[in-house]
Amino acid sequence: MIKKLNCITLLIVLLVTILALSACAAEYKLKMGSSSGPDYFTNRAKEAWIKAIEEGSNGNIEIEHYVLNSLGTEKQQVEMVSLGTVDFGGLGSQFVSNYAEELGALGVPFLIKDYEHMQRVIKSGVLDDYLKKVEKNSNQKILGWGFSGIRHLTTKNILVRTPEDLKGVKIRCMDSPFYQDAISSLGATPTPIAYTELYMALQTGVVRGQENPVTAIFDSKMYEVQNYLMLTGHEYYGGWLTISQITWNKLPEEYQQLIQKAFDEVYVPKVFQYWDEDENKILATLAKKGMNIIIPDKEAFRKYSNSYMMKKYGDKWGDLIEAISDVK
């Protein structure tokens, strides 16, 4: 009899445990992919965003964050989000123009004046038609613009203050006609090289310089093969954070609103806060590592670049470039 009671008691305990675990289980288990590491400023901001979503849903939404391209290459992840096999992702500048070519204009050097200007551009509505085009062609819902850093120029043994100082200097660029033109618009000779091959190219002198946010310059140890850092700030670099339209349509409206609100109120301020903190620390570290930090003539660069890019792209994007520039 006692044995029988013990068995019944054990069964009741197991049943209660199972029910409790079922009650605690998330109703929506979602995946988010990222290309950078867990300590990178964008991913720290994503973690704060994820926390706000999970807590705001009382645990009904659970988001697993996969960093360092552990779900696949950036291109593969873009495709996965479109198919709904990954829920959250991003459309970097190299991908978004595949769905709306006009948005390539955002990469025109010096067009975006600063982070606040980009936020005003988004709120102004001048990009709305193009963003709708992206959503339709990619099957992804755009949640907002994700800041990825400010691009600056580095060189080895070449002090650069104006575009004339870059005449004939080979500078690495991404392998796309637009980005080759962007580097030419700074006065340099563009040389396409994969990012994975960049350090060796700088070390061996295949190129004399490159341009990237200081976070990438530090993380890739470019200070070992470059000794000048010019704070050109020629591009406020970023992409569009998205959720699969398939996933979005499955979520109740209250969770859609929660995800959007958490993005606007948590991710957006956090990503720039973390960037600002990291950039100041990294600049100090790079100086200690032996890099010479130079403030160039940005107005000379802006005028030279604007003249070059308008000749190349004025017929195609001139109206959009002017509309973005005019946003106050």
C-alpha positions in Angstrom: 0.0 0.0 0.0 2.8 2.4 1.0 4.6 1.6 -2.3 1.5 2.3 -4.2 1.0 5.7 -2.5 4.7 6.6 -3.2 4.2 5.8 -6.8 1.0 7.9 -7.0 2.8 10.8 -5.2 5.7 10.6 -7.6 3.4 10.6 -10.6 1.6 13.7 -9.2 4.9 15.5 -8.7 6.0 14.7 -12.2 2.7 15.8 -13.6 2.8 19.1 -11.7 6.4 19.6 -12.9 5.5 19.0 -16.5 2.6 21.3 -16.3 4.7 24.0 -14.7 7.4 23.7 -17.4 4.8 23.8 -20.1 3.4 27.0 -18.6 6.9 28.5 -18.6 7.7 27.5 -22.1 7.9 30.3 -24.7 5.1 30.4 -27.2 7.4 31.9 -29.8 11.0 30.7 -30.1 12.8 32.9 -32.6 16.3 33.1 -34.1 18.4 36.2 -34.6 21.7 36.1 -36.6 24.7 38.4 -36.5 28.1 38.5 -38.2 30.1 40.1 -35.4 31.2 38.8 -32.0 29.2 39.0 -28.8 31.1 41.9 -27.4 30.8 44.1 -30.5 28.7 47.2 -29.8 25.9 46.3 -32.2 25.4 42.9 -30.5 25.4 44.4 -27.0 22.6 46.7 -28.2 20.8 43.6 -29.7 21.1 41.8 -26.3 19.4 44.8 -24.6 16.7 44.7 -27.3 16.2 41.0 -26.9 15.9 41.4 -23.1 13.2 44.1 -23.5 11.2 41.8 -25.9 11.4 38.7 -23.7 10.5 40.6 -20.5 7.8 42.6 -22.2 6.2 39.4 -23.5 6.4 37.8 -20.0 8.6 35.0 -21.5 6.2 34.2 -24.3 8.8 35.2 -26.8 12.3 33.7 -26.6 15.0 34.8 -28.9 18.2 32.9 -29.5 21.0 35.1 -30.7 23.6 33.5 -33.1 26.8 35.5 -33.5 29.9 35.3 -35.7 27.9 34.1 -38.7 27.2 30.8 -36.9 24.0 30.4 -38.9 25.7 31.0 -42.3 27.3 33.8 -44.3 25.7 37.2 -44.3 24.3 36.5 -47.8 22.9 33.1 -46.6 21.3 34.7 -43.6 19.6 37.3 -45.7 18.1 34.5 -47.7 17.1 32.6 -44.6 15.2 35.6 -43.2 13.4 35.9 -46.5 12.4 32.2 -46.3 11.5 32.5 -42.6 14.0 29.9 -41.4 15.8 32.6 -39.5 13.5 35.3 -37.9 15.6 38.4 -37.4 18.4 39.6 -39.6 19.8 42.7 -41.3 20.2 44.1 -44.8 23.6 45.8 -45.0 24.3 48.4 -47.6 25.8 45.7 -49.8 22.4 43.9 -49.8 19.7 46.4 -49.5 20.4 47.9 -52.9 19.7 44.5 -54.5 16.0 45.1 -53.5 15.9 48.9 -54.1 18.9 50.2 -56.0 18.1 53.8 -55.1 19.1 53.2 -51.4 22.7 52.8 -52.6 22.7 56.6 -52.5 23.0 56.4 -48.7 26.6 55.3 -49.2 27.6 58.5 -51.0 30.5 59.9 -48.9 29.5 62.8 -46.6 25.9 62.7 -47.6 24.8 61.6 -44.1 26.1 64.4 -41.8 25.9 62.6 -38.5 23.8 60.0 -36.6 21.1 62.5 -35.7 20.8 63.6 -39.4 20.2 59.9 -40.4 17.4 59.7 -37.8 15.8 62.8 -39.2 16.1 61.5 -42.8 14.2 58.3 -41.8 11.5 60.3 -40.0 11.2 62.7 -42.9 9.7 60.1 -45.2 12.0 60.6 -48.1 13.0 57.0 -48.0 9.6 55.5 -47.4 8.8 54.4 -51.0 12.2 52.7 -51.4 11.9 50.9 -48.0 8.5 49.6 -49.1 10.1 48.3 -52.3 12.7 46.5 -50.2 10.1 44.9 -48.0 8.1 43.7 -51.0 11.1 42.3 -52.9 12.8 40.8 -49.9 9.8 39.4 -48.0 11.2 41.1 -44.9 9.7 43.7 -42.5 12.1 46.6 -41.9 12.1 47.5 -38.2 14.6 50.4 -38.6 18.1 51.5 -39.4 20.9 49.9 -37.6 24.0 52.0 -37.0 27.2 50.1 -37.7 29.9 52.8 -37.2 31.6 55.8 -38.8 34.2 55.0 -41.5 37.6 56.6 -41.4 40.7 56.3 -43.5 44.1 54.7 -42.5 47.4 54.6 -44.4 51.0 53.5 -43.9 53.6 56.3 -43.9 51.3 58.7 -45.8 49.9 61.7 -44.0 46.6 62.7 -45.6 44.9 66.0 -45.0 43.2 66.7 -48.4 42.2 64.6 -51.4 45.3 65.7 -53.2 47.4 63.8 -50.7 45.7 60.6 -51.9 46.5 61.0 -55.6 47.8 57.6 -56.9 47.5 56.0 -53.4 46.0 52.5 -53.6 43.2 52.2 -51.0 41.3 48.9 -50.5 37.6 48.9 -51.2 34.7 46.5 -51.3 34.3 44.7 -54.6 31.5 46.7 -56.1 31.5 49.5 -58.8 29.7 51.9 -56.4 32.3 51.5 -53.6 35.1 51.8 -56.1 33.6 55.2 -57.1 33.3 56.2 -53.5 37.0 55.6 -52.9 37.9 57.5 -56.1 35.7 60.4 -54.8 38.2 60.7 -51.9 41.0 61.2 -54.4 42.5 57.7 -54.1 43.0 54.7 -56.4 40.4 52.0 -55.5 41.6 48.4 -55.2 39.0 45.7 -54.5 40.2 43.2 -51.9 38.1 40.8 -49.7 38.0 41.8 -46.1 39.5 38.5 -45.1 42.6 39.3 -47.2 42.9 42.9 -46.1 45.5 42.5 -43.3 47.9 40.6 -45.6 47.4 43.2 -48.4 48.3 46.0 -46.0 51.2 44.1 -44.6 52.7 43.3 -48.0 52.0 46.7 -49.5 49.5 45.6 -52.1 47.5 48.5 -50.9 48.7 51.5 -48.8 45.5 52.0 -46.9 41.9 51.2 -46.2 38.8 52.7 -44.6 36.6 51.2 -41.8 35.1 52.1 -38.5 37.6 52.2 -35.6 36.1 49.1 -34.1 37.0 47.1 -37.2 40.5 48.8 -37.3 41.1 47.7 -33.7 39.6 44.2 -33.9 41.6 43.4 -37.0 44.8 44.7 -35.5 45.4 47.1 -38.5 47.4 49.3 -36.2 50.2 46.7 -36.7 50.4 47.5 -40.4 49.1 51.1 -40.6 50.4 54.2 -38.7 48.1 57.0 -39.8 44.4 57.3 -38.9 42.6 60.2 -40.6 39.2 60.9 -39.0 37.5 61.6 -42.3 34.1 60.3 -41.1 33.1 60.0 -44.7 30.3 57.5 -44.2 27.9 56.9 -41.3 27.7 53.2 -42.0 24.7 51.0 -41.3 22.0 48.7 -42.5 18.4 47.9 -41.9 17.4 45.5 -39.1 14.6 43.2 -40.2 12.2 40.4 -39.2 11.0 37.8 -41.7 7.6 38.8 -43.1 6.6 35.2 -42.5 7.4 35.4 -38.8 5.8 38.9 -38.5 2.5 37.7 -39.9 2.4 34.9 -37.3 2.8 37.2 -34.3 -0.2 38.8 -32.6 -0.4 42.5 -33.0 0.6 43.1 -29.3 3.9 41.3 -29.9 4.5 43.2 -33.2 4.0 46.4 -31.3 6.3 45.2 -28.5 9.1 44.3 -31.0 8.9 47.6 -32.8 8.7 49.7 -29.6 11.7 47.8 -28.1 13.7 48.5 -31.2 12.8 52.2 -31.2 13.2 52.8 -27.5 16.0 50.3 -26.5 18.1 49.3 -29.5 18.3 52.7 -31.3 19.6 54.7 -28.3 21.8 51.8 -27.0 23.6 51.1 -30.2 24.8 54.7 -30.5 25.6 54.9 -26.8 27.8 51.8 -27.0 29.4 53.0 -30.2 30.3 56.4 -28.6 31.8 54.7 -25.6 33.8 52.2 -27.6 35.1 54.7 -30.2 36.5 57.0 -27.5 38.3 54.1 -25.8 39.5 52.6 -29.0 40.9 55.9 -30.3 42.9 56.2 -27.1 44.2 52.6 -27.4 45.1 53.1 -31.1 47.1 56.2 -30.2 49.0 54.1 -27.5 49.6 51.5 -30.2 51.5 54.0 -32.2 48.9 55.3 -34.7 49.0 59.0 -35.5 45.4 60.4 -35.2 44.9 63.1 -37.8 42.1 65.6 -38.2 41.9 66.2 -42.0 40.3 69.0 -44.0 36.8 67.5 -44.1 35.3 70.3 -46.1 37.9 69.8 -48.9 37.1 66.1 -48.9 33.3 66.8 -49.0 33.5 69.2 -51.9 35.8 66.9 -53.9 33.7 63.8 -53.2 30.4 65.6 -53.9 31.6 66.9 -57.3 32.9 63.4 -58.3 29.8 61.5 -57.2 27.3 63.9 -58.7 29.0 63.5 -62.1 28.8 59.7 -61.8 25.4 59.4 -60.1 23.6 62.7 -60.5 21.4 61.5 -63.4 20.3 58.4 -61.5 20.1 59.5 -57.9 20.5 63.3 -58.0 17.0 64.1 -56.7 17.2 61.6 -53.8 20.7 62.8 -52.9 19.5 66.4 -52.8 16.4 65.5 -50.8 18.5 63.6 -48.2 21.0 66.5 -48.0 18.2 69.1 -47.5 16.7 67.3 -44.5 17.4 69.6 -41.5 
